[in-house]
Amino acid sequence: MASTRRLPAPRPPPLNHLLAALPSEDYARLAPTLRNTPLKLKRFLHRPGDPIDQVYFPGGGFISVVTILRDGSMVEVVTIGREGMLGTAAGVVNGDPSPAAAMVQAETDVCYTMSAEAFGLEMDRGGPFHDVVTRYGQALVGSVMQATACNAVHSVEQRLSRWLLLAHDRMGSDDFPLTQEFAAMMLGTSRPTVTVVAGTLIARTLKRPRASAIKPPPICSGPLPAPALKRFIVWPATPGLRFDPT
């Protein structure tokens, strides 16, 4: 009777969209260079002046890239979730210091990390990984440009609505930690302004408030009303801005 051999269990698909878009053979080659690093809330992944020695592919939650001003206050530049990665410049800056900070704004138990050295080697190799990361880098620049325009011409109410919707997309949940202080920091405005604007959004969008995971002092309480929030946003007509790694 011929001997049989148990086949290895199939590797589960990665939760990060960039890694999931790779052909199976490319991901199999990359997998040994990746390790899982859970991301805890408000952890700084790097600060201005730190060398970029790791890149991050979140499998959930999201990261804020922020500019730190002279007085220590921070303004958010862009957020990165499971659709993307942190550290796209690591393949070209050769360990040069980062000009911005990156902090965890919503934690996750799954984040694939890779050394900057391994990332640079993969980018130099070319192929699907290089192409996916390059396309994502272009989309990230487009996202920053759109956010800059939004901050310039939209009201704080619209900007907060936009931010909540982006967070909702990345978390896949109605509940996530967000205080008025943190929202003010991210939006580059004052806490009293956020208090007033949040009150307006609650009055217009939440019919039956309930306790939520948004901790005191809360932005709002109750299920995040995505359809209602969308009424407050004026999206510019930017064809092709949404990134699809496939």
C-alpha positions in Angstrom: 0.0 0.0 0.0 1.4 3.3 -1.0 2.3 5.6 1.9 0.5 8.8 2.2 1.8 12.2 3.4 -0.3 14.8 5.1 -0.3 18.0 3.1 0.6 21.1 5.0 -2.4 23.2 6.2 -3.0 26.1 3.8 -1.7 29.4 5.0 -4.5 31.8 6.0 -4.7 34.9 3.8 -3.2 38.0 5.3 -5.6 40.6 6.8 -3.6 43.4 5.2 -5.0 44.3 1.8 -1.6 45.0 0.2 -0.2 41.6 1.3 -3.4 39.9 0.3 -3.1 41.3 -3.2 0.2 39.5 -3.8 0.3 36.3 -5.9 0.6 33.3 -3.5 4.2 32.5 -4.5 5.3 36.1 -3.8 3.6 36.1 -0.4 5.1 32.7 0.5 8.6 34.2 -0.2 7.8 37.3 1.9 6.2 35.4 4.8 9.5 34.5 6.6 10.5 38.2 6.7 7.2 39.1 8.4 6.4 39.0 12.1 3.2 39.9 14.0 3.5 43.0 16.2 0.3 43.9 18.0 -0.3 47.6 18.1 -1.4 49.2 21.4 -3.5 52.4 21.6 -1.5 55.7 21.5 1.9 53.9 21.1 4.4 55.9 19.0 5.8 53.7 16.3 8.4 56.4 15.5 8.9 60.1 16.3 10.5 62.9 14.2 14.2 62.2 13.9 13.9 58.5 14.4 15.4 56.3 11.7 12.8 54.2 9.8 14.0 50.7 10.6 10.6 48.9 10.4 7.6 49.0 8.1 4.1 48.1 9.2 1.2 46.4 7.4 -1.8 46.7 9.7 -4.3 43.9 9.8 -6.8 46.1 11.6 -7.1 49.3 13.6 -5.3 52.3 12.2 -2.2 54.5 12.5 -2.1 58.3 12.4 0.9 60.0 10.8 1.1 63.4 12.6 3.2 66.6 12.3 4.4 67.8 15.7 4.6 71.5 16.1 7.0 73.5 18.2 4.6 73.8 21.2 4.2 70.0 21.2 0.8 69.9 19.7 0.1 67.5 16.9 -1.9 67.7 13.7 -2.9 64.6 11.7 -1.6 64.3 8.1 -3.0 61.0 7.1 -4.4 57.7 8.6 -3.3 54.2 7.6 -5.3 51.1 8.2 -5.5 47.6 6.7 -5.7 49.0 3.2 -2.1 50.2 3.3 1.3 50.4 5.1 3.5 52.6 7.1 7.0 53.2 5.9 6.8 53.4 2.1 9.9 55.6 2.1 12.0 53.0 3.9 13.1 51.5 0.5 14.7 54.8 -0.6 15.8 56.7 2.4 18.3 54.1 3.7 17.6 54.7 7.4 17.4 58.5 7.2 15.3 60.0 10.0 11.5 60.4 9.7 10.2 64.0 9.5 6.9 63.0 11.1 5.6 60.9 13.9 3.3 57.9 13.7 1.1 56.8 16.5 -1.5 54.0 17.0 -5.0 55.6 17.0 -7.0 52.3 17.1 -5.2 49.2 18.3 -5.1 45.8 16.7 -3.8 42.4 17.5 -2.6 41.8 14.0 0.1 44.0 12.3 2.7 42.5 10.0 6.1 44.1 10.4 9.2 43.8 8.2 12.7 45.2 8.7 13.5 48.2 6.5 16.5 46.2 5.2 14.2 43.3 4.0 11.7 45.8 2.6 14.4 47.5 0.6 15.6 44.2 -0.8 12.1 43.3 -1.9 11.6 46.7 -3.5 14.9 46.3 -5.4 13.8 42.9 -6.6 10.8 44.5 -8.5 7.8 42.4 -9.4 4.3 42.4 -7.8 5.4 43.6 -4.3 7.2 46.6 -5.8 4.2 47.4 -8.0 1.6 47.1 -5.2 3.6 49.3 -2.8 4.4 51.9 -5.5 0.8 52.2 -6.5 -0.2 52.5 -2.8 2.4 55.2 -2.4 0.8 57.2 -5.2 -2.6 56.7 -3.7 -1.4 57.8 -0.3 0.0 61.1 -1.8 -3.4 61.6 -3.4 -5.1 61.0 0.0 -2.9 63.6 1.7 -3.6 66.1 -1.1 -7.4 65.6 -0.7 -7.2 65.9 3.0 -5.2 69.2 2.6 -7.9 70.5 0.4 -10.6 69.3 2.8 -8.9 71.1 5.7 -8.7 74.3 3.7 -12.3 74.6 2.4 -14.5 72.4 4.6 -16.1 73.2 8.0 -14.9 71.5 11.1 -18.3 69.6 11.1 -17.6 68.2 7.6 -14.0 67.4 8.5 -15.1 65.5 11.7 -17.7 63.6 9.7 -15.1 62.6 7.2 -12.7 61.5 9.9 -15.4 59.4 11.6 -16.4 57.7 8.4 -12.7 56.9 7.5 -12.3 55.5 11.0 -15.5 53.5 10.6 -14.3 52.0 7.3 -11.0 50.9 8.9 -12.5 49.5 12.1 -15.5 47.8 10.6 -17.3 48.7 13.8 -19.6 51.5 15.2 -17.5 51.7 18.4 -14.0 52.9 18.8 -12.1 55.0 21.4 -12.1 58.7 20.6 -12.1 61.6 23.0 -12.7 65.3 22.3 -9.1 66.1 23.1 -7.8 63.5 20.6 -10.2 64.7 17.9 -9.2 68.3 18.4 -5.5 67.3 18.1 -6.2 65.3 14.9 -8.3 68.0 13.3 -6.0 70.9 14.3 -8.7 72.8 16.1 -9.6 73.6 19.7 -11.4 71.2 22.1 -14.3 73.6 22.7 -14.9 73.8 18.9 -15.0 70.0 18.8 -17.5 69.9 21.7 -19.8 72.3 19.8 -19.5 70.4 16.5 -19.9 67.0 18.1 -23.1 68.3 19.8 -24.4 69.4 16.4 -23.7 66.0 14.8 -25.4 64.2 17.7 -28.5 66.4 17.4 -28.7 65.8 13.6 -27.7 62.2 13.3 -28.3 60.2 16.5 -31.9 59.5 17.4 -31.5 57.1 20.2 -28.2 57.5 22.0 -26.7 54.6 23.9 -23.5 53.9 25.8 -20.6 53.3 23.4 -16.9 52.5 23.4 -16.1 56.2 22.7 -14.9 57.0 26.2 -15.5 60.3 28.2 -15.4 63.0 27.3 -17.2 61.5 24.3 -17.6 62.7 20.7 -20.9 61.0 20.6 -22.7 58.0 22.1 -24.6 55.5 20.0 -24.1 53.6 16.7 -22.1 55.6 14.2 -24.7 56.9 11.7 -22.7 56.6 8.5 -25.5 57.5 6.0 -26.4 60.6 8.0 -22.7 61.7 8.4 -22.2 61.5 4.6 -24.7 64.3 4.2 -22.2 66.7 5.8 -19.3 65.9 3.5 -18.6 67.6 0.2 -16.3 65.2 -1.6 -14.3 66.6 -4.5 -14.7 64.9 -7.8 -11.4 63.0 -7.9 -11.7 60.0 -10.2 -9.5 57.1 -9.4 -8.5 58.2 -5.9 -9.8 55.1 -4.2 -6.9 52.6 -4.1 -7.5 49.0 -5.2 -4.3 46.9 -4.8 -5.6 44.3 -7.2 
